[in-house]
Amino acid sequence: SPVGFRSQFHCSTTPQWVFILGGEMEIGLQDGTSRVFTADEHFYAADLLPAGATFDASVHGHRSRQVGAKPLVTLFVRG
């Protein structure tokens, strides 16, 4: 992801491992909290839309963004 990348709130389509290969990635949650992940860190993302729900960006999901001066390089492994 290029410097300046920022997503809107969204849900993962399937559970997945996310590996940060380069740069930094911030994940923000609906409650306003966030965490920055750096190169050589990873996390399991299972933020799925509840069954039968219609996506509402003010209720569901998370956002992500590239942080810092280096592009973000990630590897997603669906599980």
N, C-alpha and C positions, 0 to 999 in steps of 0.2 A: 504494500500500500504506500502511495507516495506521501511525502511530507504534507501535512495538512488534511489528510483523510479523516473523515468523521462520518459515522453512520447515523441514521435515525434509529429510534427504538424498533427492535425486531425480535423475533424468536428464532431459535435454531430449528432447522427442519428435521434433524435427527441428532441423537446424542453423539458427541464427538470429542476427541482429544485435540487440544490446540497447543502446538509447540511454537514458541517464539524463537526463531532462528537468528534474527537480527533486529535491531531497533527496539522500540518500546511500544506497548499497547495498553491503553487504559480501557477497562470495562466498567461501565456505569450502570447501576441498578435503579429501579423505579423509586426506591426509598431515598435516593440522593447519594448513597454511598458509592465509592468507586475504589478500584485497585489498579495499580500499574504493574504490568508484567514485563520483565526484561529478557534479553537474550539468555538462552539456556534454561528458561523456566517453562512450565507447561501447566495446563489445567484441563479439567473435564467439564465440558459444557453440555448441560442437559436442560436448558431453559426452553422447554417446548410449550407450544400453545395447548392449554388443557383441552381434552376431548370435548367436542361439541361447542366450544367457544368460538366466537368471532373476534378476530384480532382487534384490539383497541390499544393504540400507542400510549394512551395515558394510564393503562393498567398493566399490560403485558410486556414482557421482553426486557431487553437490555440494550445498551448502545455500546459502540466501540469506537476508538479513535487512535490514530498514530500520535505518539508523543515524542518531542525532541527533534534534533536536527537530522537524524538518519531515517531513511525509509524503513517501514515495517516489513519484515519478512516472516511469514507464518507458514506452518504446515498443519493442515487439518486432516485428521484420521477419523473417519466415521466409524462408530462402534455400535 
